[in-house]
Amino acid sequence: MSAWSKLLNSVFPAFEETEREKPKGMLYIAEETPGLPTSFAVAGQHAIVLLMLVVYTVIVGREIGLSQEELRGFVSMGIVAAGIATFLQGTTTRFGSGHLVVHLPTPVTMAGFIAVSVTFGVGAAAGATILSGIIVMGLSRLLPKLRSVFPAEVAGVLLALLGLSLVEGGARRFTGFNGARLDTPSILIATTTLVVIIGLSVWTSGRLKLFAIVIGTASGLIVATILGRFGQTELRVVTEQPLFSLPFSGYTLPTPTLILAATIPILLIEVISAVDSIGTGVAIDKINNAKWHRADMPMIARLVTCHGIGVLLAGLFGINSIGTSSANLGLAHASGVASRKVGQIAGLMLVVLAFLPQVSTFITQIPQPVVGAILVYTAGYMLVAGMELVLSRMLNSRRTFMIGLGITVGSVVLLMPEIISGAPENLKPILGSALTLGTVTAMTLNMIFRIGIAQSGTIQLTGIESLAKLTDFLEEKGEDWGARRQIMMRAGMAVGEALEKLSCSGITNWPVDLKVSYDEYKITLELDYEGKPIILSVAKPLSLEALMEDDDDDALDEMVSNVSGMLIGQLADKVESKSDNGRSTLKLVFDH
């Protein structure tokens, strides 16, 4: 093997098929191929979901001052970039995950792209996006190791600030506020849209819930038509477009330029977005495998590589960035079809649709109140998603200050934009970006507050009465590490069950030494004691009816002991019990 081949394999690993067991309820998993009717029907649904969320590209285009013709090309190029990335994800190459992973314009990068474009021009935003895509591709193998720099709390701060940054634009469009008064028809249109979206999201399930935004948009268009805010004028603009044209016609691709002040905010957001796409990889892997135990890191590295390619394409096309879609993951699960062939077909569909200008033009004609309702919905969702990420981790005073100050610093820019009026022009995109300032503040405090915190700890347990001491110990360590609360609860239950088993069976001489270690991927607990190893499997099937009839106390104790061992195995993701020279070790691993 040549040096070049070795380097290529080390940076971009070749595709390897994962051994899977099809989950119940799934009709087709990644490597299976449905018939053409099924493939096209499901792929069409994925394409429709994406087309509705292209509204984020419309918002960006309008905010940076594009004309109607330029906006149509801007939207078409966004659809092309999403289609290519979606197709590539479905391929079995070193640049695709081999899964049904759909890419779409993401609201996460809107604010940064708009701020940079308005201050430095679209070329500077394009240059920053191109560089970000290249860096994400290069970091695809390293991003998992950077999770300590971008923990869930930092991502939560970013999402919360993103939600706050969308409120003003969404509210203005929602109410039709022009600086003097509210517009009643706008409020009626937007309210109808939002009520339908929320109603379907809350009180329905399955595919109907997944198409909540699509149906809500359609409802808003109906009300807008009744109130005279959407009709012949807008449809005439659509029908005047040719049936076929090149996607970039009408939109001149900008010349990319690199400006440091423009690059920093976009790069920061893109790296965090790429870290978030690791979660997409874990989710799609679980959907395809009933015996999923841990993340398939080579696959996730390829997925992140493709994510970087999508960002690179967006930069080359001069549009706002694209990312992986959680809505389409839900659709894959609900439909029971996660075939990679469907992803390839969906990607090709999107590219073809980009050559039909009437499609992109129709999207650009969606009334402002409908767009406002979608933005308000998105803002609320982002705020809650951010809080959910923050609260998923155990918090101590260090992490509380990190989160609180990050959100406070970002909110200052949102609430007092005039505070940066005296700053140098080339620094205003950084100092004026709530996302950048808030996230950088949280990241910096996170790294500072990690100083002095050991990644492992030990405690000596003297008997079953040590359970309270164990609980306090695990809670303290979980708060220091910012561990997921659910994982630490499972760990405490598993160790408690092990101590109960050791105490009742009398197979150990106390004390028991417990060592706990942590990284961003797993939490490992090791119990070391003098005595016999804990039996974790059932030696033979036991009949509860026979036990009750025979009144066999020894057999009943054996059954309880076996159940306890099985419970430990169910709580932990990996269990290992061994013995050497009279001392035994029980090792419990919990995926984080």
GIQUI-V268565 format. One record per helix or strand of 3 or more residues. SS is the DSSP state (alpha for helix, beta for strand). FROM is the first residue (numbers start at 1). LEN is the number of residues. Records with the same first field share a line. If there is no record, write none. Layout:
BEGIN
SS=FROM-LEN + FROM-LEN
END
This chain:
BEGIN
alpha=3-9 + 36-18 + 55-9 + 68-22 + 107-14 + 122-17 + 143-4 + 152-24 + 184-20 + 207-4 + 212-15 + 232-8 + 260-28 + 297-21 + 326-10 + 340-15 + 357-8 + 368-24 + 397-19 + 417-4 + 425-7 + 434-16 + 464-18 + 485-21 + 544-7 + 553-19
beta=103-3 + 322-3 + 456-6 + 508-11 + 522-10 + 574-7 + 583-9
END
